[in-house]
């Protein structure tokens, strides 16, 4: 096994083998019930046959279920649900039935035998492991993260529409718009102020671009309609210019903000009595 030394690997394989073999003893311990059932059948004793045969069937059924569960656990796979509990219940029921009908004990005594057998199985094999808790549903994104995620989804839809448009001219225009939108989203991710300025733009322009591209794919594919194509061409050009202008606005605002920061720093240096020549390089 990966990550284990040869000795640890041997012990781990042995442990898994032993765990997978659990439950075989119940086959042997219940074998006398089968012999009693056969003798009851030979003697025509239906009560003995029913008590011993039914008890053997219950115990064997629980044992087969448990064997499958232990084998699955040994291989690290999902085991049948609550198989240890069901094994204890079936062995207890089988023991009680055998004590009542095959051994002629009073019902209350047979019940105590059954409870004792179930408790013994529970102690021998232990409780079933608790199922792993179900993963919590992903929380919906809120605020800035939701805006960015929605924008990226619309950009992906634009790129998909570009692949579906047969006209190369229109496909390239849609790709350029998607690329501009990606740059705007990247700027907005880096600067909360850019995101604030871009919220309305993304909600209107990006959504509009996605709607226009998808509608063209759905309605105009394969049609020879020059007037409609000219309208679509003009609309794509307007959208591309709009995205370009907004990106330029974000860039210019960053430059203006940098100029302001430099001016503030220079003023602070002068207030501290440091000239530009004395500023460390």
Backbone as JSON, one array per atom type, in Angstrom:
{
  "sequence": "XXXXXXXXXXXXXXXXXXXXXXXXXXXXXXXXXXXXXXXXXXXXXXXXXXXXXXXXXXXXXXXXXXXXXXXXXXXXXXXXXXXXXXXXXXXXXXXXXXXXXXXXXXXXXXXXXXXXXXXXXXXXXXXXXXXXXXXXXXXXXXXXXXXXXXXXXXXXXXXXXXXXXXXXXXXXXXXXXXXXXXXXXXXXXXXXXXXXXXXXXXXXXXXXXXXXXXXXXXXXXXXXXXXXXXXXXXXXXXXXXXXXXXXXXXXXXXXXXXXXXXXXXXXXXXXXXXXXXXXXX",
  "N": [[0.85, -1.19, 0.0], [0.44, 2.29, -0.67], [2.68, 4.59, 0.79], [3.3, 3.11, 3.05], [5.59, 1.14, 4.93], [7.26, -1.98, 3.99], [6.82, -3.86, 6.07], [4.71, -2.69, 7.5], [2.86, -2.71, 5.48], [2.36, -5.45, 5.16], [1.17, -6.05, 7.65], [-1.08, -4.43, 7.48], [-2.44, -5.56, 5.32], [-2.95, -8.06, 6.45], [-4.6, -7.32, 8.55], [-6.82, -6.33, 7.16], [-7.6, -8.66, 5.86], [-8.32, -10.33, 8.01], [-10.41, -8.84, 9.09], [-12.21, -8.95, 6.99], [-12.93, -11.62, 7.11], [-14.57, -11.98, 9.24], [-17.38, -13.32, 11.0], [-17.61, -15.9, 10.06], [-17.72, -17.8, 12.1], [-20.34, -17.95, 12.92], [-21.62, -19.49, 11.04], [-20.7, -22.05, 11.71], [-21.54, -22.28, 14.39], [-24.27, -22.29, 14.11], [-24.8, -24.61, 12.79], [-25.66, -27.02, 14.21], [-28.41, -26.52, 14.49], [-29.4, -26.92, 11.94], [-29.02, -29.66, 11.69], [-30.78, -30.55, 13.66], [-33.16, -29.67, 12.54], [-33.29, -31.29, 10.27], [-33.54, -33.79, 11.48], [-36.02, -33.42, 12.69], [-37.59, -33.23, 10.43], [-37.29, -35.81, 9.43], [-38.53, -37.25, 11.45], [-41.07, -36.37, 11.25], [-41.87, -34.28, 12.82], [-43.28, -31.37, 12.88], [-43.21, -29.07, 14.42], [-40.69, -29.09, 15.6], [-39.19, -29.07, 13.27], [-39.97, -26.59, 12.17], [-39.18, -24.79, 14.2], [-36.34, -25.25, 14.56], [-35.42, -25.18, 11.89], [-36.38, -22.65, 11.02], [-35.03, -20.98, 12.82], [-32.37, -21.52, 12.1], [-32.37, -20.52, 9.46], [-32.85, -17.78, 9.89], [-30.55, -17.03, 11.35], [-28.5, -17.7, 9.53], [-29.19, -16.04, 7.41], [-28.74, -13.49, 8.56], [-26.01, -13.79, 9.0], [-24.91, -14.02, 6.41], [-25.52, -11.48, 5.44], [-23.97, -9.96, 7.22], [-21.4, -10.88, 6.59], [-21.05, -9.85, 4.03], [-21.06, -7.16, 4.68], [-18.76, -6.91, 6.36], [-16.77, -7.67, 4.55], [-16.97, -5.61, 2.67], [-16.24, -3.41, 4.27], [-13.59, -4.11, 4.81], [-12.43, -3.68, 2.35], [-12.65, -1.02, 2.14], [-15.02, -0.02, 1.14], [-18.49, 1.02, 0.7], [-20.6, -0.26, 3.14], [-23.48, -2.46, 3.7], [-26.27, -0.79, 5.12], [-26.41, -0.41, 8.65], [-25.73, -3.1, 9.23], [-24.66, -4.63, 11.31], [-26.44, -4.22, 13.43], [-28.74, -5.35, 12.31], [-27.83, -7.96, 12.05], [-27.57, -8.69, 14.77], [-30.27, -8.54, 15.52], [-31.45, -10.54, 13.9], [-30.06, -12.86, 14.7], [-30.8, -12.89, 17.39], [-33.6, -13.22, 17.11], [-33.65, -15.71, 15.84], [-32.45, -17.34, 17.78], [-34.26, -17.11, 19.9], [-36.53, -18.24, 18.69], [-35.67, -20.87, 18.28], [-35.25, -21.67, 20.93], [-37.84, -21.62, 21.86], [-39.57, -23.25, 20.14], [-37.98, -25.44, 19.36], [-36.58, -26.26, 21.63], [-38.5, -26.32, 23.54], [-38.9, -24.36, 25.55], [-40.47, -22.01, 27.77], [-42.33, -19.18, 26.48], [-41.46, -16.68, 27.6], [-38.99, -17.33, 28.62], [-37.71, -18.11, 26.27], [-37.7, -15.65, 25.01], [-35.9, -14.25, 26.62], [-33.6, -15.73, 26.08], [-33.27, -15.0, 23.41], [-32.85, -12.21, 23.62], [-30.47, -12.23, 25.05], [-28.76, -13.48, 23.2], [-28.77, -11.6, 21.11], [-27.64, -9.41, 22.44], [-25.12, -10.47, 22.95], [-24.06, -10.73, 20.34], [-23.99, -8.06, 19.69], [-22.09, -7.11, 21.49], [-19.9, -8.58, 20.61], [-19.37, -7.83, 17.93], [-19.65, -5.12, 17.95], [-20.97, -1.7, 17.6], [-22.62, -0.33, 14.67], [-20.79, 1.78, 12.43], [-21.2, 5.31, 12.49], [-22.99, 6.97, 9.92], [-21.37, 9.03, 7.49], [-21.69, 12.54, 7.77], [-23.94, 14.33, 5.68], [-22.74, 16.37, 3.04], [-22.76, 19.89, 3.45], [-24.97, 22.02, 1.68], [-23.71, 24.13, -0.89], [-23.16, 27.46, -0.06], [-24.94, 30.24, -1.3], [-23.32, 32.68, -3.3], [-22.55, 35.97, -2.23], [-22.87, 39.55, -2.44], [-19.97, 41.19, -3.64], [-18.63, 38.91, -4.63], [-20.73, 37.46, -5.79], [-21.45, 39.14, -7.9], [-19.12, 39.08, -9.48], [-19.01, 36.32, -10.08], [-21.39, 35.98, -11.52], [-20.86, 37.63, -13.71], [-18.68, 36.3, -14.87], [-19.95, 33.97, -15.64], [-21.65, 34.94, -17.64], [-19.77, 35.82, -19.47], [-18.65, 33.37, -20.21], [-20.89, 32.32, -21.5], [-21.03, 34.07, -23.66], [-18.65, 33.38, -25.02], [-19.29, 30.77, -25.72], [-21.42, 31.27, -27.46], [-20.03, 32.57, -29.5], [-18.61, 30.45, -30.58], [-20.67, 29.09, -31.73], [-21.68, 30.68, -33.73], [-21.89, 30.89, -37.19], [-20.81, 32.78, -39.01], [-17.71, 34.15, -39.54], [-16.91, 36.79, -39.13], [-18.78, 37.85, -37.28], [-18.41, 36.06, -35.18], [-15.77, 36.6, -34.38], [-16.08, 39.24, -33.52], [-17.76, 38.89, -31.31], [-16.05, 37.42, -29.69], [-14.08, 39.34, -29.2], [-15.55, 41.15, -27.67], [-16.1, 39.53, -25.46], [-13.49, 39.2, -24.52], [-12.83, 41.85, -23.8], [-14.73, 42.19, -21.78], [-13.78, 40.31, -19.94], [-11.37, 41.51, -19.18], [-12.36, 43.79, -17.94], [-13.71, 42.63, -15.77], [-11.51, 41.5, -14.48], [-10.12, 43.82, -13.72], [-12.04, 44.84, -11.97], [-12.04, 42.9, -9.98], [-9.6, 43.34, -8.74], [-9.77, 45.86, -7.68], [-11.93, 47.26, -5.47], [-13.26, 49.68, -5.87], [-13.32, 49.95, -8.63], [-15.0, 47.8, -9.13], [-17.34, 48.72, -7.97], [-17.91, 50.84, -9.71], [-18.38, 49.38, -11.97], [-20.56, 47.74, -11.68], [-23.23, 48.41, -12.55], [-22.71, 48.72, -15.26], [-21.88, 46.13, -16.02], [-24.22, 44.77, -15.45], [-25.97, 45.78, -17.34], [-24.71, 46.14, -19.97], [-23.15, 43.76, -20.3], [-25.02, 41.74, -19.85], [-26.78, 42.44, -21.89], [-25.17, 42.01, -24.16], [-24.81, 39.24, -24.0], [-27.47, 38.35, -24.3], [-28.12, 39.3, -26.88], [-26.23, 37.93, -28.5], [-26.9, 35.22, -28.02], [-29.54, 35.19, -28.91], [-29.21, 35.72, -31.6], [-27.84, 33.42, -32.4], [-29.85, 31.53, -31.99], [-31.95, 32.29, -33.71], [-31.07, 33.26, -36.22], [-29.31, 31.6, -37.49], [-28.03, 30.2, -40.39], [-29.79, 31.61, -42.01], [-30.47, 33.77, -44.74], [-30.38, 36.87, -44.51], [-29.81, 39.9, -45.18], [-30.45, 42.46, -44.11], [-31.01, 41.97, -41.4], [-28.54, 40.96, -40.61], [-26.94, 43.2, -40.96], [-27.98, 44.89, -39.01], [-27.28, 43.42, -36.74], [-24.52, 43.47, -36.98], [-24.03, 46.2, -36.62], [-24.97, 46.52, -34.01], [-23.22, 44.88, -32.56], [-20.86, 46.29, -32.98], [-21.44, 48.67, -31.6], [-21.65, 47.65, -29.0], [-19.04, 46.69, -28.61], [-17.57, 49.08, -28.72], [-18.65, 50.3, -26.46], [-17.8, 48.6, -24.36], [-15.04, 48.93, -24.66], [-14.74, 51.68, -24.1], [-15.53, 51.75, -21.42], [-13.57, 50.16, -20.19], [-11.33, 51.75, -20.73], [-12.02, 53.94, -19.2], [-11.81, 52.89, -16.6], [-9.05, 52.39, -16.53], [-8.05, 55.02, -16.8], [-9.03, 56.17, -14.47], [-7.55, 54.77, -12.61], [-4.99, 55.76, -13.18], [-5.35, 58.45, -12.55], [-5.85, 58.17, -9.82], [-3.36, 57.2, -9.0], [-1.75, 59.41, -9.58], [-2.79, 61.19, -7.7], [-2.06, 59.89, -5.32], [0.75, 60.08, -5.51], [1.08, 62.83, -5.4], [0.12, 63.36, -2.82], [2.02, 61.95, -1.33], [4.34, 63.37, -1.98], [3.71, 65.84, -0.82], [3.61, 65.07, 1.85], [6.28, 64.37, 2.28], [7.49, 66.84, 1.98], [6.4, 68.1, 4.18], [7.66, 66.7, 6.17], [10.14, 67.7, 5.96], [11.82, 66.74, 4.02], [13.55, 66.97, 1.07], [13.24, 66.38, -2.49], [15.72, 65.6, -3.37], [16.78, 64.43, -1.16], [15.39, 62.19, -0.76], [15.48, 58.75, -0.21], [16.71, 56.42, -2.59]],
  "CA": [[0.0, 0.0, 0.0], [1.23, 3.5, -0.81], [2.98, 5.32, 2.01], [3.59, 2.2, 4.14], [6.78, 0.31, 4.79], [6.88, -3.37, 3.69], [6.26, -4.53, 7.25], [3.38, -2.11, 7.76], [1.97, -3.16, 4.41], [1.95, -6.82, 5.48], [0.23, -6.0, 8.77], [-2.33, -3.83, 7.01], [-3.13, -6.58, 4.52], [-3.44, -9.08, 7.38], [-5.74, -6.75, 9.28], [-7.96, -6.28, 6.25], [-8.05, -10.04, 5.62], [-9.0, -10.81, 9.22], [-11.68, -8.12, 9.21], [-13.12, -9.46, 5.98], [-13.33, -12.99, 7.41], [-15.42, -12.03, 10.43], [-18.72, -13.86, 10.79], [-17.61, -17.32, 9.7], [-18.04, -18.64, 13.26], [-21.79, -18.13, 13.04], [-22.0, -20.65, 10.21], [-20.41, -23.27, 12.47], [-22.36, -22.35, 15.6], [-25.68, -22.55, 13.78], [-24.93, -25.9, 12.09], [-26.51, -27.99, 14.91], [-29.83, -26.26, 14.23], [-29.74, -27.57, 10.68], [-29.13, -31.1, 11.96], [-32.03, -30.77, 14.4], [-34.27, -29.5, 11.59], [-33.33, -32.5, 9.44], [-34.09, -34.88, 12.3], [-37.45, -33.16, 12.84], [-38.23, -33.59, 9.16], [-37.31, -37.28, 9.34], [-39.48, -37.77, 12.43], [-42.39, -35.81, 11.0], [-42.17, -33.31, 13.87], [-43.3, -30.07, 12.21], [-42.83, -28.0, 15.35], [-39.23, -29.13, 15.7], [-38.67, -28.64, 11.97], [-40.18, -25.15, 12.02], [-38.37, -24.04, 15.16], [-34.91, -25.34, 14.27], [-35.16, -24.71, 10.53], [-36.57, -21.2, 10.97], [-33.93, -20.34, 13.55], [-31.15, -21.62, 11.28], [-32.51, -19.62, 8.31], [-32.67, -16.4, 10.37], [-29.14, -16.8, 11.71], [-27.7, -17.74, 8.31], [-29.48, -14.81, 6.66], [-27.99, -12.4, 9.19], [-24.57, -14.02, 8.82], [-24.55, -13.66, 5.03], [-25.55, -10.01, 5.38], [-22.81, -9.44, 7.95], [-20.18, -11.19, 5.83], [-20.93, -8.85, 2.96], [-20.69, -5.89, 5.3], [-17.36, -6.95, 6.8], [-15.91, -7.7, 3.36], [-16.96, -4.26, 2.1], [-15.43, -2.56, 5.15], [-12.18, -4.46, 4.65], [-11.96, -3.1, 1.09], [-12.86, 0.43, 2.16], [-16.2, 0.31, 0.36], [-19.7, 1.26, 1.48], [-21.22, -1.5, 3.63], [-24.93, -2.35, 3.88], [-26.59, 0.05, 6.27], [-26.75, -1.0, 9.95], [-25.73, -4.57, 9.1], [-24.39, -5.23, 12.63], [-27.7, -4.19, 14.17], [-29.63, -6.35, 11.72], [-27.31, -9.28, 12.42], [-27.95, -8.95, 16.16], [-31.71, -8.78, 15.57], [-31.76, -11.84, 13.29], [-29.55, -13.92, 15.58], [-31.67, -12.91, 18.57], [-34.88, -13.82, 16.74], [-33.44, -17.14, 15.59], [-32.19, -18.03, 19.04], [-35.52, -17.18, 20.63], [-37.41, -19.2, 18.03], [-35.17, -22.22, 18.56], [-35.48, -21.98, 22.34], [-39.27, -21.8, 22.1], [-40.18, -24.37, 19.42], [-37.11, -26.62, 19.26], [-36.15, -26.7, 22.96], [-39.7, -26.37, 24.39], [-38.88, -23.43, 26.67], [-41.6, -21.09, 27.84], [-42.09, -18.01, 25.63], [-40.69, -15.64, 28.28], [-37.6, -17.81, 28.69], [-37.19, -18.03, 24.91], [-37.44, -14.23, 24.75], [-34.66, -13.9, 27.31], [-32.51, -16.31, 25.29], [-33.09, -14.17, 22.21], [-32.24, -10.94, 24.01], [-29.08, -12.51, 25.41], [-27.99, -13.73, 21.97], [-28.61, -10.32, 20.4], [-26.67, -8.61, 23.18], [-23.79, -11.05, 22.73], [-23.6, -10.33, 18.99], [-23.7, -6.62, 19.74], [-20.81, -6.95, 22.17], [-18.83, -9.22, 19.84], [-19.04, -7.1, 16.69], [-19.7, -3.68, 18.16], [-22.04, -0.97, 16.9], [-22.35, 0.11, 13.3], [-20.23, 3.14, 12.38], [-22.16, 6.34, 12.1], [-22.8, 7.42, 8.53], [-20.74, 10.35, 7.35], [-22.7, 13.58, 7.58], [-24.1, 14.8, 4.3], [-22.09, 17.67, 2.85], [-23.65, 21.03, 3.46], [-25.1, 22.64, 0.35], [-22.88, 25.31, -1.08], [-23.86, 28.7, 0.22], [-24.94, 31.14, -2.45], [-22.39, 33.8, -3.2], [-23.19, 37.23, -1.89], [-22.1, 40.77, -2.6], [-19.02, 41.31, -4.75], [-18.35, 37.59, -5.2], [-21.85, 37.09, -6.64], [-21.36, 39.95, -9.12], [-18.02, 38.54, -10.29], [-19.39, 34.99, -10.57], [-22.41, 36.15, -12.57], [-20.2, 38.19, -14.89], [-17.89, 35.25, -15.52], [-20.9, 33.07, -16.3], [-22.12, 35.58, -18.88], [-18.64, 35.8, -20.41], [-18.59, 32.0, -20.74], [-21.99, 32.18, -22.45], [-20.61, 34.79, -24.87], [-17.66, 32.57, -25.73], [-20.01, 29.64, -26.32], [-22.16, 31.79, -28.61], [-19.07, 32.84, -30.57], [-18.29, 29.18, -31.23], [-21.84, 28.6, -32.45], [-22.01, 31.58, -34.84], [-21.16, 30.42, -38.37], [-20.09, 33.85, -39.68], [-16.44, 34.42, -38.86], [-16.87, 38.2, -38.72], [-19.55, 38.02, -36.05], [-17.79, 35.27, -34.12], [-14.6, 37.33, -33.87], [-16.56, 40.41, -32.77], [-18.24, 38.43, -30.0], [-14.87, 37.05, -28.89], [-13.45, 40.58, -28.73], [-16.38, 41.68, -26.59], [-15.86, 38.68, -24.3], [-12.16, 39.51, -24.0], [-12.92, 43.14, -23.1], [-15.47, 41.96, -20.54], [-12.88, 39.62, -19.01], [-10.43, 42.49, -18.64], [-13.1, 44.64, -17.01], [-13.92, 41.86, -14.55], [-10.21, 41.38, -13.81], [-9.88, 45.11, -13.06], [-12.98, 44.97, -10.86], [-11.61, 42.01, -8.9], [-8.42, 43.88, -8.07], [-10.06, 47.16, -7.06], [-13.35, 47.37, -5.13], [-13.84, 50.89, -6.45], [-13.64, 49.61, -10.02], [-16.18, 46.94, -9.11], [-18.51, 49.58, -7.71], [-18.22, 51.57, -10.93], [-18.7, 48.46, -13.07], [-21.74, 46.93, -11.38], [-24.34, 48.73, -13.45], [-22.27, 48.45, -16.63], [-21.93, 44.69, -16.25], [-25.61, 44.33, -15.41], [-26.68, 46.23, -18.55], [-23.99, 45.86, -21.21], [-22.76, 42.35, -20.43], [-26.24, 40.96, -20.02], [-27.29, 42.73, -23.22], [-24.34, 41.33, -25.15], [-25.12, 37.81, -23.94], [-28.8, 38.13, -24.86], [-28.07, 39.53, -28.33], [-25.49, 36.86, -29.14], [-27.66, 33.97, -27.96], [-30.72, 35.29, -29.76], [-28.77, 35.58, -32.99], [-27.56, 32.0, -32.64], [-31.1, 30.76, -31.98], [-32.94, 32.68, -34.73], [-30.54, 33.69, -37.51], [-28.33, 30.65, -38.04], [-28.38, 29.62, -41.68], [-30.71, 32.46, -42.75], [-29.87, 34.78, -45.62], [-31.15, 38.09, -44.24], [-28.81, 40.97, -45.12], [-30.85, 43.56, -43.23], [-30.82, 41.54, -40.02], [-27.11, 40.85, -40.36], [-26.4, 44.55, -40.83], [-28.37, 45.36, -37.68], [-26.47, 42.7, -35.76], [-23.15, 44.0, -37.11], [-24.01, 47.53, -35.99], [-25.15, 46.36, -32.57], [-21.97, 44.36, -32.01], [-19.88, 47.38, -32.98], [-21.77, 49.56, -30.48], [-21.29, 46.98, -27.75], [-17.58, 46.65, -28.49], [-17.12, 50.42, -28.35], [-19.04, 50.55, -25.08], [-16.88, 47.88, -23.48], [-13.73, 49.56, -24.74], [-14.78, 52.96, -23.37], [-15.58, 51.52, -19.97], [-12.25, 49.71, -19.77], [-10.44, 52.91, -20.74], [-12.38, 54.76, -18.04], [-11.21, 52.29, -15.41], [-7.61, 52.63, -16.59], [-7.79, 56.43, -16.54], [-9.28, 56.44, -13.05], [-6.4, 54.24, -11.87], [-3.88, 56.69, -13.37], [-5.64, 59.65, -11.75], [-5.66, 57.82, -8.41], [-1.93, 57.12, -8.77], [-1.25, 60.79, -9.53], [-3.17, 61.77, -6.41], [-1.21, 59.27, -4.3], [2.1, 60.64, -5.62], [1.03, 64.21, -4.91], [-0.01, 63.31, -1.36], [3.3, 61.52, -0.79], [5.28, 64.49, -2.09], [3.35, 66.83, 0.19], [4.01, 64.54, 3.15], [7.74, 64.47, 2.36], [7.84, 68.24, 2.23], [6.05, 68.42, 5.57], [8.66, 66.07, 7.02], [11.41, 68.38, 5.76], [12.69, 66.01, 3.1], [13.46, 67.4, -0.32], [13.29, 65.26, -3.42], [17.09, 65.11, -3.48], [17.13, 63.65, 0.02], [14.57, 60.98, -0.68], [16.3, 57.58, -0.53], [16.35, 55.72, -3.82]],
  "C": [[0.88, 1.24, 0.0], [1.44, 4.16, 0.53], [3.31, 4.44, 3.19], [4.88, 1.45, 3.86], [6.35, -1.12, 4.48], [6.25, -4.08, 4.88], [4.86, -4.01, 7.56], [2.38, -2.56, 6.7], [1.46, -4.57, 4.69], [0.91, -6.83, 6.6], [-1.11, -5.42, 8.34], [-3.12, -4.82, 6.17], [-3.71, -7.68, 5.42], [-4.66, -8.57, 8.14], [-6.98, -6.73, 8.4], [-8.5, -7.68, 5.98], [-8.85, -10.56, 6.82], [-10.35, -10.12, 9.37], [-12.69, -8.65, 8.2], [-13.62, -10.86, 6.24], [-14.24, -13.09, 8.63], [-16.8, -12.59, 10.07], [-18.76, -15.33, 10.44], [-18.02, -18.21, 10.87], [-19.54, -18.9, 13.38], [-22.29, -19.26, 12.16], [-21.81, -21.95, 10.99], [-21.33, -23.4, 13.67], [-23.82, -22.66, 15.3], [-25.89, -23.9, 13.1], [-25.77, -26.92, 12.86], [-27.99, -27.77, 14.69], [-30.27, -26.92, 12.93], [-29.9, -29.08, 10.87], [-30.42, -31.42, 12.7], [-33.22, -30.65, 13.47], [-34.41, -30.73, 10.7], [-33.92, -33.68, 10.22], [-35.58, -34.68, 12.53], [-38.2, -33.51, 11.58], [-38.34, -35.11, 9.04], [-38.34, -37.88, 10.28], [-40.89, -37.27, 12.19], [-42.82, -34.82, 12.06], [-42.11, -31.9, 13.26], [-42.89, -28.93, 13.14], [-41.32, -27.93, 15.49], [-38.6, -28.64, 14.39], [-38.8, -27.13, 11.81], [-39.29, -24.34, 12.95], [-36.9, -24.04, 14.8], [-34.59, -24.8, 12.88], [-35.32, -23.21, 10.39], [-35.45, -20.46, 11.66], [-32.65, -20.36, 12.73], [-31.21, -20.64, 10.1], [-32.3, -18.17, 8.73], [-31.2, -16.1, 10.65], [-28.26, -16.78, 10.46], [-27.94, -16.48, 7.46], [-28.73, -13.62, 7.23], [-26.49, -12.54, 8.98], [-24.12, -13.65, 7.41], [-24.53, -12.14, 4.86], [-24.31, -9.42, 6.05], [-21.51, -9.71, 7.2], [-19.97, -10.19, 4.7], [-20.5, -7.5, 3.53], [-19.23, -5.85, 5.72], [-16.41, -6.94, 5.6], [-15.83, -6.31, 2.72], [-16.12, -3.32, 2.95], [-13.94, -2.85, 4.97], [-11.59, -3.86, 3.38], [-12.16, -1.6, 1.04], [-14.06, 0.88, 1.36], [-17.39, 0.53, 1.29], [-20.34, -0.07, 1.85], [-22.73, -1.33, 3.71], [-25.26, -1.62, 5.17], [-26.99, -0.76, 7.49], [-26.72, -2.52, 9.91], [-25.42, -5.24, 10.43], [-25.67, -5.28, 13.46], [-28.67, -5.24, 13.62], [-29.15, -7.77, 12.01], [-27.72, -9.64, 13.84], [-29.44, -9.27, 16.27], [-32.06, -10.15, 15.01], [-31.26, -12.99, 14.15], [-30.41, -14.03, 16.83], [-33.0, -13.57, 18.27], [-34.73, -15.32, 16.5], [-33.22, -17.92, 16.87], [-33.47, -18.17, 19.86], [-36.47, -18.19, 20.04], [-36.97, -20.63, 18.31], [-35.43, -22.61, 20.0], [-36.95, -22.29, 22.6], [-39.79, -23.09, 21.46], [-39.31, -25.62, 19.41], [-36.71, -27.16, 20.63], [-37.29, -26.7, 23.97], [-39.59, -25.49, 25.64], [-40.14, -22.56, 26.63], [-41.29, -19.85, 27.01], [-41.24, -16.93, 26.31], [-39.22, -16.03, 28.38], [-36.95, -17.73, 27.31], [-36.85, -16.58, 24.54], [-36.14, -13.79, 25.4], [-33.45, -14.49, 26.59], [-32.21, -15.44, 24.06], [-32.41, -12.85, 22.52], [-30.77, -11.14, 24.35], [-28.21, -12.74, 24.18], [-27.75, -12.44, 21.2], [-27.59, -9.44, 21.09], [-25.25, -9.14, 22.99], [-23.22, -10.68, 21.36], [-23.21, -8.86, 18.98], [-22.35, -6.37, 20.4], [-19.65, -7.5, 21.34], [-18.4, -8.36, 18.65], [-19.14, -5.58, 16.83], [-20.82, -3.01, 17.39], [-21.63, -0.65, 15.46], [-21.74, 1.51, 13.32], [-21.3, 4.13, 11.95], [-21.92, 6.77, 10.66], [-22.18, 8.81, 8.5], [-21.81, 11.4, 7.12], [-22.75, 14.05, 6.14], [-23.42, 16.16, 4.15], [-23.11, 18.79, 2.82], [-23.76, 21.62, 2.06], [-24.27, 23.91, 0.28], [-23.71, 26.57, -0.85], [-23.83, 29.6, -1.01], [-23.98, 32.3, -2.22], [-23.16, 35.08, -2.95], [-22.26, 38.38, -2.24], [-21.21, 40.74, -3.83], [-18.76, 39.98, -5.42], [-19.47, 37.15, -6.14], [-21.81, 37.86, -7.96], [-20.29, 39.39, -10.05], [-18.4, 37.19, -10.89], [-20.42, 35.09, -11.69], [-21.78, 36.68, -13.85], [-19.39, 37.12, -15.62], [-18.8, 34.24, -16.22], [-21.4, 33.65, -17.61], [-21.0, 35.61, -19.93], [-18.5, 34.41, -21.03], [-19.7, 31.76, -21.76], [-21.68, 32.91, -23.76], [-19.63, 33.96, -25.69], [-18.31, 31.36, -26.39], [-20.8, 30.09, -27.54], [-21.24, 32.07, -29.78], [-18.71, 31.55, -31.31], [-19.45, 28.66, -32.08], [-22.22, 29.47, -33.65], [-21.22, 31.15, -36.08], [-20.35, 31.51, -39.06], [-18.85, 34.22, -38.89], [-16.38, 35.85, -38.34], [-17.58, 38.4, -37.39], [-18.92, 37.25, -34.89], [-16.59, 36.0, -33.52], [-15.02, 38.55, -33.08], [-17.04, 40.01, -31.39], [-17.07, 38.04, -29.11], [-14.16, 38.3, -28.37], [-14.23, 41.19, -27.58], [-16.16, 40.86, -25.32], [-14.5, 38.97, -23.68], [-12.15, 40.83, -23.25], [-13.65, 42.98, -21.77], [-14.6, 41.26, -19.51], [-11.89, 40.58, -18.39], [-11.11, 43.42, -17.65], [-13.33, 43.91, -15.69], [-12.62, 41.7, -13.77], [-9.86, 42.67, -13.08], [-10.77, 45.25, -11.83], [-12.59, 44.08, -9.69], [-10.47, 42.61, -8.1], [-8.72, 45.15, -7.29], [-11.55, 47.24, -6.75], [-14.02, 48.6, -5.71], [-14.19, 50.66, -7.92], [-14.86, 48.71, -10.09], [-17.43, 47.76, -8.87], [-18.92, 50.33, -8.98], [-18.71, 50.66, -12.04], [-19.98, 47.68, -12.84], [-22.85, 47.17, -12.4], [-23.96, 48.43, -14.9], [-22.37, 46.96, -16.94], [-23.37, 44.19, -16.3], [-26.34, 44.68, -16.7], [-25.97, 45.75, -19.81], [-23.68, 44.37, -21.37], [-23.98, 41.46, -20.61], [-26.83, 41.18, -21.41], [-26.5, 42.02, -24.3], [-24.64, 39.83, -25.18], [-26.46, 37.53, -24.6], [-28.79, 38.27, -26.38], [-27.38, 38.37, -29.04], [-26.28, 35.55, -29.15], [-28.89, 34.02, -28.86], [-30.35, 35.16, -31.23], [-28.51, 34.11, -33.33], [-28.86, 31.21, -32.8], [-31.97, 31.05, -33.2], [-32.37, 32.92, -36.12], [-29.56, 32.72, -38.13], [-28.85, 30.08, -39.36], [-29.33, 30.46, -42.51], [-29.94, 33.47, -43.59], [-30.71, 36.03, -45.49], [-30.17, 39.24, -44.08], [-29.17, 42.09, -44.16], [-30.64, 43.19, -41.76], [-29.34, 41.44, -39.67], [-26.48, 42.23, -40.19], [-26.76, 45.14, -39.46], [-27.52, 44.7, -36.6], [-25.04, 43.21, -35.78], [-23.04, 45.35, -36.41], [-24.12, 47.43, -34.47], [-23.88, 45.83, -31.91], [-20.91, 45.45, -31.95], [-20.15, 48.35, -31.83], [-21.38, 48.94, -29.15], [-19.78, 46.97, -27.55], [-17.03, 48.01, -28.1], [-17.46, 50.72, -26.89], [-18.13, 49.85, -24.09], [-15.5, 48.52, -23.49], [-13.68, 50.87, -23.98], [-14.77, 52.73, -21.87], [-14.23, 51.04, -19.45], [-11.26, 50.87, -19.73], [-10.73, 53.82, -19.56], [-11.77, 54.21, -16.76], [-9.71, 52.53, -15.38], [-7.28, 54.07, -16.24], [-8.0, 56.76, -15.07], [-8.14, 55.91, -12.2], [-5.21, 55.18, -11.98], [-4.09, 57.94, -12.54], [-5.43, 59.36, -10.27], [-4.18, 57.72, -8.08], [-1.31, 58.51, -8.7], [-1.57, 61.44, -8.2], [-2.3, 61.2, -5.3], [0.2, 59.86, -4.32], [2.12, 62.05, -5.07], [0.93, 64.25, -3.39], [1.32, 62.91, -0.73], [4.33, 62.64, -0.86], [5.0, 65.56, -1.05], [3.78, 66.37, 1.57], [5.52, 64.63, 3.33], [8.18, 65.91, 2.63], [7.53, 68.63, 3.67], [7.05, 67.83, 6.55], [10.04, 66.7, 6.85], [12.35, 67.66, 4.84], [12.46, 66.53, 1.69], [13.54, 66.19, -1.21], [14.7, 64.7, -3.54], [17.45, 64.21, -2.31], [16.3, 62.37, 0.15], [15.44, 59.78, -1.05], [15.79, 56.9, -1.79], [16.31, 54.22, -3.57]]
}
